[in-house]
Amino acid sequence: GIGLGTLRTIDTPNHVKFTVFGKKYKRELVNLGVNEHNISITGPTIFDEIAPLLQQERKKNEQLQIVLATSPFIEDRFMEKEVYFQRIEKILGDIYTWDQNAAITIKLHPREKNKGEYERILASLGKSGIITDEVDRTKHFNLINDCDLLITFGSTVALEGMILQRPALTIELFDENNPTNKLIIGSGASPVIKYDQDIA
């Protein structure tokens, strides 16, 4: 994945083979101690299943469909749980202020472990959005393809939205230095705003 190599705690056993998007990620793994002969450049194969969707006619939604694709910042120890969910609550509150009838689907990262916190926030806002941890790639791409707005925190999902030509917004959740891979936020795949700005 695009995030591989951003953490300095990765083990590099000799018998493990890695596939990466390109030369940049190969260099990063080599710098982490992975033998270059154990790294193959395949290109972004995670996007292969998008192609059929580009040929389909997109349905018109009756109400605004928003997908909020989250990131495992708590699990990766990049942010304290309390701080993270205060920011999530602010973001969701802004969205519902902008359009109180918006249909929000919160797409959890597969490594996230706090689904109940998202449920609690939606309940406190008096809303009943969908929270999914679906990992099937076809369903994942369909979810993005069918939305009117895709919101991410700087993950590759923003690139998927760009490929599918969906309007996207990246929200920077960090106050100071963002410890994650800066490629997406710096790529121009979507506009970027800070979490404390008015999203509406």
Phi, psi and omega in degrees: 000170185291337181277347183299131179098357180274341179258145183265016183250010185286136175279149183231065179294148185293333185274355182271133177257142180241141170245138185226163181295318186194189185299323181303314183285331174295314179300318181297319179291320177299319178295336178274356177107004178283135178296129184299336178286348178264011182238126176243135176269117183249347190083177185280074182297342179295345180264359186303324184281358178284326189312312181300329182290334181291342180268348185273151172279132183277137179286154178266125181275142179282330175231159183299121180256116181243132173251122174256106181267112187272176181227152184276055183293329177288311181298327178275002179061032176271341184207143177291145183304314182298316180295314181304311185284338170297320181288322176298316180297320178297316181297311180297320177299318177298317181298314182289335173292321180292314179213101185292345179259008181301140175263110184256130170248121176265112181263106182285147170292143183304335182270356181288148186234011187238043180306322181300330179291321176295320178298318180298317181296314179300317179297320180294334177271357181072029183240162183230052179296170179266136175240122183229144173242029179305132180249351178298122187295322180296315178295322178300312181293324177296321178301314179294315183299328184271357183272161176265338178209131178250125178244129179229173176247023177107024180265174179296346177302329177298322177293321178299318177297320179298315179298321180276003177059042176259139175300134184225156177221131175255129179252123177278114184270351185261143179283321184242232183291126177281117185279358182271178178296125186271003184300314185292311181298325181273356187280339185081014180296335178202162173298152180238131173229161176278150183301332183272001174279162177282113183293324181298000000 
